[in-house]
Amino acid sequence: MSAAGRDAARDAAREAEREPEREAERDRDGRAAGRPRLWPLAAGVLFGAALAVALAVGVSDLDQVARVLVAAAFVYLGSAALGRRSAAWPLFGLTFVLIGLGYALPGVDPLWAMVALVAVLAVYGLARGEIRPAWGLPLQLVALVAAVAVALAVAALGQPWAGLLVGAGLLGHAAWDVHHLRTRRVVAPTLAEFCCALDAVLGVAVIALSVTG
């Protein structure tokens, strides 16, 4: 690579590093102008509560709830691989469809569909040079592997341990959401807010049902 090319690459890397700061400034300006974002939190609470009720009445089970945790990690990894925080909501829509098919069609497991898509996205991201920064694709890949491990462990564990593991995973991802919301990295802030509320409500419910059930 020529010296000019290396300089251009460094400039592009610096611009990418500064993007979270610019996004944070835009978010602060928007809130100062009187545009609070309550809808992501409300929607996340409603989603989490609906999934908790489905688990409580037997419409869903822990395997399916664990797929929600994998889906959350999938959205982060996909956004990092594509290098676009705005991709988070379309990726969420894709996981919603996949999980919905898992509910509606016996024998359809969205876990392996998401794993296959992760492989494609990871290769694409690496080809685009998304190996850096470390908090992007590399860290999100580690988080995705951990979520898949939790989902696979559910089948081997009995209650209450399976439920406690899934609930802890969801609460851990809620903290992950808070971190990314504060740093304005990887996903859109509205997605981080929505996912945090969903994970927290569902995680608490899963743990409570596992202990009391």
C-alpha positions in Angstrom: 0.0 0.0 0.0 1.3 3.5 -0.9 2.0 6.2 1.7 -1.1 8.0 0.5 -3.2 4.9 0.9 -2.0 4.3 4.4 -2.8 7.9 5.4 -6.3 7.6 3.9 -6.8 4.4 5.9 -5.7 6.0 9.1 -8.0 9.0 8.5 -10.9 6.7 7.9 -10.1 4.8 11.1 -10.0 8.0 13.1 -13.3 9.1 11.6 -14.9 5.8 12.7 -13.5 6.2 16.2 -15.0 9.6 16.5 -18.4 8.6 15.2 -19.7 7.5 18.7 -18.8 11.0 20.0 -20.7 12.7 17.2 -23.7 10.4 17.7 -23.7 11.2 21.4 -23.6 14.9 20.7 -26.6 14.5 18.3 -28.5 12.5 20.9 -27.9 15.2 23.6 -29.0 17.9 21.2 -32.1 16.0 20.4 -33.0 15.5 24.0 -32.3 19.1 24.8 -34.7 20.1 22.1 -37.5 18.2 24.0 -37.5 14.9 22.2 -37.2 12.2 24.8 -37.3 8.6 23.7 -39.8 6.8 25.9 -41.1 4.4 23.2 -38.1 2.0 23.1 -38.4 1.4 26.8 -42.1 1.0 26.7 -42.0 -1.3 23.7 -39.2 -3.4 25.4 -41.2 -3.7 28.6 -44.3 -4.9 26.7 -42.2 -7.4 24.6 -40.5 -8.7 27.6 -43.8 -9.1 29.6 -45.5 -10.8 26.6 -42.6 -13.3 26.4 -42.7 -13.9 30.2 -46.5 -14.5 30.1 -46.0 -17.0 27.2 -43.4 -18.8 29.3 -45.6 -18.8 32.5 -48.7 -20.3 30.7 -46.8 -22.9 28.8 -47.0 -21.4 25.3 -43.2 -21.0 25.3 -40.4 -22.8 27.0 -36.8 -22.1 28.1 -35.4 -23.3 24.9 -37.3 -20.6 23.0 -36.5 -18.0 25.6 -32.8 -18.8 25.2 -33.2 -18.1 21.5 -34.2 -14.5 22.4 -30.8 -14.2 24.1 -29.1 -15.5 21.0 -31.1 -13.1 18.9 -30.0 -10.1 21.0 -26.4 -11.1 20.5 -27.0 -11.7 16.8 -28.3 -8.1 16.3 -25.1 -6.7 17.9 -22.8 -8.9 15.9 -24.7 -8.1 12.6 -24.5 -4.4 13.2 -20.8 -4.6 14.0 -20.1 -6.8 10.9 -22.0 -4.4 8.6 -20.4 -1.4 10.3 -23.7 0.4 10.6 -25.6 1.0 13.8 -28.7 1.7 11.8 -28.7 -1.9 10.7 -29.7 -3.0 14.2 -33.5 -2.6 13.8 -33.7 -4.5 10.4 -31.6 -7.2 12.0 -34.0 -7.3 14.9 -36.9 -7.6 12.5 -35.1 -10.6 10.9 -34.7 -12.4 14.3 -38.3 -11.6 15.1 -39.4 -13.5 11.9 -37.0 -16.4 12.6 -38.2 -16.8 16.2 -41.8 -16.4 15.2 -41.3 -19.3 12.7 -39.8 -21.3 15.6 -43.0 -20.7 17.6 -45.4 -21.5 14.7 -43.7 -24.4 13.0 -42.7 -27.4 15.2 -39.2 -28.7 14.2 -38.0 -25.3 13.0 -35.1 -24.1 15.2 -34.2 -20.5 14.7 -30.9 -21.0 16.6 -29.2 -22.7 13.7 -30.5 -20.3 11.2 -29.0 -17.4 13.2 -25.7 -19.3 13.6 -25.5 -19.8 9.8 -26.2 -16.1 9.3 -23.6 -15.2 11.9 -21.0 -17.1 9.9 -21.9 -15.2 6.7 -21.9 -11.9 8.5 -18.6 -12.5 10.3 -16.8 -13.4 7.0 -18.3 -10.3 5.4 -17.2 -8.1 8.3 -13.7 -9.5 8.3 -13.5 -9.0 4.5 -14.4 -5.4 5.1 -11.7 -5.0 7.7 -14.0 -4.8 10.7 -11.5 -6.7 12.8 -10.9 -3.3 14.4 -11.8 -1.8 16.7 -11.7 -4.6 19.3 -15.0 -3.6 20.8 -16.7 -4.1 17.4 -16.9 -7.4 15.6 -14.3 -9.3 17.7 -16.0 -8.6 21.0 -19.5 -9.1 19.6 -18.5 -12.5 18.3 -17.3 -13.5 21.7 -20.7 -12.4 23.2 -22.5 -14.4 20.5 -20.6 -17.6 21.2 -21.4 -17.1 24.9 -25.1 -16.7 24.1 -25.1 -19.8 21.9 -23.4 -21.8 24.7 -26.1 -20.8 27.1 -28.8 -21.9 24.7 -27.2 -25.2 24.2 -26.6 -25.7 27.9 -30.4 -25.4 28.6 -31.0 -28.9 27.1 -28.4 -30.4 29.4 -29.5 -28.7 32.6 -32.7 -29.3 34.6 -34.7 -26.8 36.5 -34.1 -24.5 38.3 -30.5 -24.3 36.9 -31.5 -23.9 33.3 -33.8 -21.1 34.1 -31.3 -19.4 36.4 -28.7 -19.6 33.7 -31.0 -18.1 31.0 -32.2 -15.5 33.4 -28.7 -14.5 34.3 -27.7 -14.4 30.6 -30.6 -12.0 29.9 -29.7 -9.8 32.8 -26.1 -9.8 31.7 -27.2 -8.7 28.2 -29.3 -5.9 29.7 -26.0 -4.6 31.3 -24.4 -5.1 27.9 -27.2 -2.9 26.4 -26.6 -0.2 29.0 -22.9 -0.1 28.3 -23.4 0.2 24.5 -26.1 2.8 25.1 -23.7 4.9 27.2 -20.8 4.6 24.7 -23.1 4.9 21.7 -21.3 2.0 20.0 -22.3 -0.9 17.7 -26.2 -0.5 17.7 -28.6 2.4 17.5 -29.4 3.9 20.9 -33.1 3.2 20.5 -32.3 -0.5 19.9 -30.1 -0.6 23.0 -32.9 1.0 25.1 -35.5 -1.4 23.7 -33.3 -4.5 24.2 -32.3 -3.4 27.7 -35.9 -3.2 28.9 -36.9 -6.5 27.2 -33.9 -8.4 28.6 -34.4 -7.0 32.1 -38.1 -7.8 32.3 -37.8 -11.2 30.8 -34.6 -12.1 32.8 -36.3 -11.3 36.1 -39.4 -13.2 35.1 -37.4 -16.3 34.0 -35.5 -16.4 37.3 -38.7 -15.9 39.4 -40.5 -18.6 37.5 -37.6 -21.0 37.9 -37.3 -20.4 41.6 -41.0 -20.6 42.4 -41.9 -23.3 39.8 
